[in-house]
Amino acid sequence: MSYLDELRERIERLRKERNAVILAHNYQLPEVQDIADFVGDSLELAKKAMEVDADVIVLAGVYFMAETAAILNPDKTVLIPNIKAGCPLAGFLNLETIKAYRELYPGAPLVMYINSYAPAKYHADYIVTSSSALKLIARLDDEVILFGPDKNLASYVAEKTGKKIVAVPSGGHCPVHEFLVNEYYVLKALEEHPGAKLILHPEVPPEARRHAHYVGSTSQMIRAVGELEGDVFLLGTEEGLVYRARKMYPGKKIYPVNPRAICINMKKNTLHHVAEALEKMKPVVKVDPRMAGRIREILETSFKMV
């Protein structure tokens, strides 16, 4: 028996013993996706966390996702396989920045991308994901919206709604989407795969988005592969999504815009870390109860609007 097979057996045994469920983001390593009870995007994982009948949630993703699961499930133990799985995008937003923009735009609602840490979420008026941002902001009466921390998602929402979307901060971005799925790589991929349908994540730069046949969250991108005409597709996001798309649509040719578009933080969660987390019941992710209560109210209100 190989080491990986031993890890899988160990995880299966511990999952039953702990009454645990494993939730994995679309960007996780293939073997982590395969062992998970559910694979999805940020919104899907957040909602699934509320639905599962388990004592323990293992969130294979980055830290803010585990925080969100803990906030929505105060009565469950939430584990993150690797505590070092952070998010550079979430790190762009801090309380000083939020305060400064609130003063510059008094009265403007602050819509917070779920890709942010709990202390920032606490100060939001609404919380959205890449799949819900457009719907929620389109329903707000306000014409000026503060949106943080992703400038590219902010510009996408502005394009689609015609509203003034102020990025908080002005330069917030996901390094993978900003530098590895930009217009250069998009045009290169289209040249290498003529006739392919290009499906992009809204976190990519606007110059890249203008070439897309479809723009959406990772799960919306997956669905688009099944709904759009054609047999050849280019997925412009972190390369891990291609693995899931190929499993779902084995008859189609699916390629990453850039195979080197890898989120090293997402990939920090290995099968070894999943097994160790279940064995040792740590690292446990906790959020201050008062902060968690406030964020839970914002999330629930935001979910109802979309």
Secondary structure as UniProt FT lines:
FT   HELIX           3..18
FT   STRAND          20..25
FT   TURN            26..27
FT   HELIX           30..35
FT   STRAND          38..40
FT   HELIX           42..51
FT   STRAND          56..60
FT   HELIX           63..72
FT   TURN            74..75
FT   STRAND          77..79
FT   TURN            83..84
FT   TURN            88..89
FT   HELIX           90..92
FT   HELIX           95..104
FT   TURN            106..107
FT   STRAND          110..113
FT   HELIX           118..121
FT   TURN            122..123
FT   STRAND          126..128
FT   TURN            130..132
FT   HELIX           133..139
FT   STRAND          144..148
FT   HELIX           151..161
FT   STRAND          164..167
FT   TURN            170..171
FT   HELIX           175..180
FT   HELIX           183..192
FT   TURN            194..195
FT   STRAND          197..200
FT   TURN            202..203
FT   HELIX           206..209
FT   TURN            210..211
FT   STRAND          214..215
FT   HELIX           218..227
FT   STRAND          232..236
FT   HELIX           240..248
FT   TURN            250..251
FT   STRAND          253..256
FT   TURN            259..260
FT   TURN            264..265
FT   HELIX           266..268
FT   HELIX           271..280
FT   HELIX           289..305
//
